[in-house]
């Protein structure tokens, strides 16, 4: 697991546990906001999407 994967696992372990993260990896893509590093998730297979960070309000595009 890479550095981002480890950080996501740390973040998610408090809220959902590792079982939830494992199930979600099939259907969701996890990524970080480029400004505040907040972990976000989006459904896979949507192509290029515009994401608004819930924490800082930054708008950026991501391929999922």
PASEBA-1860 file (N, C-alpha, C; in nm, 3 decimals):
! residues 64
1> XXXXXXXX> 0.086/-0.117/0.000/0.000/0.000/0.000/0.090/0.123/0.000 ~ 0.062/0.217/-0.086/0.142/0.337/-0.098/0.115/0.435/0.015 ~ 0.182/0.549/0.008/0.170/0.651/0.112/0.026/0.702/0.123 ~ -0.036/0.728/0.007/-0.174/0.776/0.009/-0.267/0.668/0.065 ~ -0.244/0.543/0.025/-0.327/0.434/0.076/-0.318/0.421/0.227 ~ -0.197/0.439/0.281/-0.179/0.432/0.426/-0.252/0.545/0.495 ~ -0.244/0.666/0.440/-0.312/0.781/0.499/-0.464/0.761/0.495 ~ -0.514/0.708/0.384/-0.657/0.683/0.371/-0.699/0.579/0.474
9> XXXXXXXX> -0.619/0.473/0.490/-0.652/0.370/0.587/-0.656/0.427/0.728 ~ -0.562/0.516/0.759/-0.562/0.580/0.890/-0.688/0.664/0.909 ~ -0.723/0.742/0.808/-0.839/0.830/0.814/-0.968/0.750/0.829 ~ -0.982/0.645/0.748/-1.106/0.569/0.746/-1.121/0.476/0.865 ~ -1.011/0.437/0.929/-1.020/0.341/1.038/-1.101/0.396/1.155 ~ -1.099/0.525/1.176/-1.175/0.584/1.285/-1.324/0.589/1.256 ~ -1.363/0.609/1.131/-1.505/0.625/1.097/-1.572/0.496/1.055 ~ -1.512/0.425/0.961/-1.580/0.310/0.902/-1.511/0.177/0.931
17> XXXXXXXX> -1.386/0.180/0.963/-1.310/0.057/0.981/-1.254/0.010/0.848 ~ -1.160/-0.081/0.855/-1.092/-0.130/0.736/-1.185/-0.211/0.647 ~ -1.284/-0.280/0.704/-1.376/-0.357/0.623/-1.453/-0.267/0.526 ~ -1.498/-0.154/0.573/-1.571/-0.061/0.488/-1.481/-0.007/0.377 ~ -1.357/0.026/0.409/-1.263/0.077/0.310/-1.239/-0.028/0.202 ~ -1.223/-0.153/0.242/-1.200/-0.261/0.146/-1.319/-0.278/0.053 ~ -1.438/-0.271/0.105/-1.558/-0.283/0.021/-1.572/-0.164/-0.072 ~ -1.542/-0.045/-0.023/-1.558/0.076/-0.103/-1.457/0.086/-0.217
25> XXXXXXXX> -1.340/0.025/-0.205/-1.237/0.035/-0.309/-1.283/-0.020/-0.443 ~ -1.379/-0.111/-0.443/-1.430/-0.166/-0.568/-1.512/-0.062/-0.645 ~ -1.584/0.020/-0.573/-1.679/0.112/-0.636/-1.641/0.259/-0.628 ~ -1.543/0.293/-0.546/-1.507/0.434/-0.527/-1.358/0.456/-0.546 ~ -1.322/0.578/-0.589/-1.183/0.618/-0.601/-1.157/0.721/-0.491 ~ -1.049/0.703/-0.417/-1.012/0.794/-0.310/-0.899/0.884/-0.358 ~ -0.903/1.013/-0.321/-0.799/1.108/-0.358/-0.799/1.222/-0.258 ~ -0.694/1.305/-0.265/-0.680/1.417/-0.171/-0.702/1.549/-0.242
33> XXXXXXXX> -0.756/1.645/-0.170/-0.769/1.782/-0.220/-0.629/1.840/-0.233 ~ -0.596/1.905/-0.346/-0.461/1.960/-0.364/-0.428/2.075/-0.268 ~ -0.529/2.141/-0.212/-0.502/2.255/-0.122/-0.491/2.213/0.024 ~ -0.594/2.146/0.076/-0.599/2.119/0.220/-0.570/1.973/0.254 ~ -0.553/1.887/0.153/-0.521/1.744/0.172/-0.633/1.664/0.236 ~ -0.755/1.714/0.231/-0.872/1.640/0.280/-0.896/1.520/0.190 ~ -0.920/1.402/0.247/-0.946/1.282/0.169/-1.090/1.285/0.119 ~ -1.107/1.264/-0.011/-1.237/1.265/-0.075/-1.259/1.131/-0.143
41> XXXXXXXX> -1.383/1.098/-0.176/-1.410/0.980/-0.256/-1.516/1.012/-0.360 ~ -1.505/0.943/-0.474/-1.600/0.961/-0.583/-1.626/0.826/-0.647 ~ -1.745/0.804/-0.703/-1.775/0.676/-0.765/-1.690/0.654/-0.889 ~ -1.641/0.531/-0.907/-1.559/0.497/-1.023/-1.646/0.493/-1.149 ~ -1.582/0.514/-1.263/-1.651/0.500/-1.392/-1.724/0.624/-1.438 ~ -1.704/0.736/-1.375/-1.773/0.859/-1.414/-1.692/0.940/-1.515 ~ -1.567/0.901/-1.539/-1.483/0.978/-1.631/-1.421/1.096/-1.560 ~ -1.413/1.209/-1.630/-1.355/1.330/-1.573/-1.465/1.407/-1.501
49> XXXXXXXX> -1.446/1.435/-1.371/-1.548/1.505/-1.293/-1.488/1.630/-1.227 ~ -1.574/1.722/-1.196/-1.534/1.842/-1.122/-1.574/1.820/-0.976 ~ -1.476/1.833/-0.887/-1.497/1.805/-0.744/-1.485/1.935/-0.666 ~ -1.575/1.955/-0.570/-1.566/2.067/-0.477/-1.532/2.011/-0.340 ~ -1.422/2.055/-0.282/-1.379/2.006/-0.151/-1.478/2.054/-0.045 ~ -1.516/1.961/0.043/-1.613/1.995/0.148/-1.550/2.080/0.258 ~ -1.419/2.071/0.272/-1.352/2.142/0.381/-1.315/2.285/0.344 ~ -1.248/2.302/0.227/-1.198/2.436/0.192/-1.272/2.500/0.076
57> XXXXXXXX> -1.356/2.425/0.003/-1.432/2.482/-0.107/-1.357/2.490/-0.237 ~ -1.236/2.437/-0.243/-1.156/2.437/-0.366/-1.225/2.351/-0.472 ~ -1.226/2.397/-0.597/-1.284/2.323/-0.708/-1.171/2.274/-0.797 ~ -1.168/2.143/-0.826/-1.065/2.086/-0.913/-1.124/1.970/-0.991 ~ -1.055/1.931/-1.098/-1.101/1.821/-1.181/-1.021/1.696/-1.152 ~ -1.087/1.582/-1.159/-1.024/1.454/-1.130/-1.080/1.349/-1.223 ~ -0.997/1.256/-1.270/-1.043/1.144/-1.351/-1.068/1.026/-1.258 ~ -1.191/0.972/-1.261/-1.223/0.859/-1.173/-1.269/0.739/-1.252
END
